[in-house]
């Protein structure tokens, strides 16, 4: 079945302007354009649009989506299974958040005893999952499972104060990198050294033991792996590169 751009817009709940933009950037080309300039889409394009919207719902930017769906190994069935797994995990996390909110309400009413640690467990568990997804495979391969398990456990064992400090430092690193890139600082500058020292302190909150070599190894992944680059560069391009180069310059000095 074929759809005009208006029909596909109504079917998918996406504006025609968005579909034209997707065409313009090469993300979703129509099956054909007739002599009058009207775009028409077929089954393949409909399936691809669904994938694009799934990835958008998961927070992927358009550039990353384009790299995924046009990769020579891209498989729609595998992608759907990944979407299902991710969405089920999101549902479990949402259910855990709901339960924590309910328990907190009951605790404030005096109807339930809730420790301060329990108030933050759901957030720390999510951080552990993200930590595992980001670094798990690489850390386990390079340093063994013990290092990764210890890192996850340190996250779970954080007190309320430690957790707040951990998240605050993470945000400060991110904001400092953005400001640094926009200001054009060099990797060997004093400000870059300050960021590396903060990054070292942040990593040490979850690492069993710090070493400059391990610090450099993790920082190298920030530019070698698109997942990390996407996180640091999501607002300002060049943040991941600045951090990686700064760690190379400063890790042995701080």
Secondary structure as UniProt FT lines:
FT   STRAND          3..4
FT   HELIX           5..12
FT   HELIX           16..24
FT   TURN            25..26
FT   STRAND          32..33
FT   TURN            35..36
FT   STRAND          39..41
FT   HELIX           43..57
FT   TURN            58..59
FT   HELIX           62..69
FT   TURN            72..73
FT   HELIX           76..108
FT   TURN            109..110
FT   HELIX           116..143
FT   HELIX           145..156
FT   HELIX           160..183
FT   TURN            187..188
FT   HELIX           190..204
FT   TURN            205..206
FT   HELIX           212..224
FT   HELIX           226..232
FT   TURN            237..238
FT   HELIX           239..250
FT   TURN            251..253
//
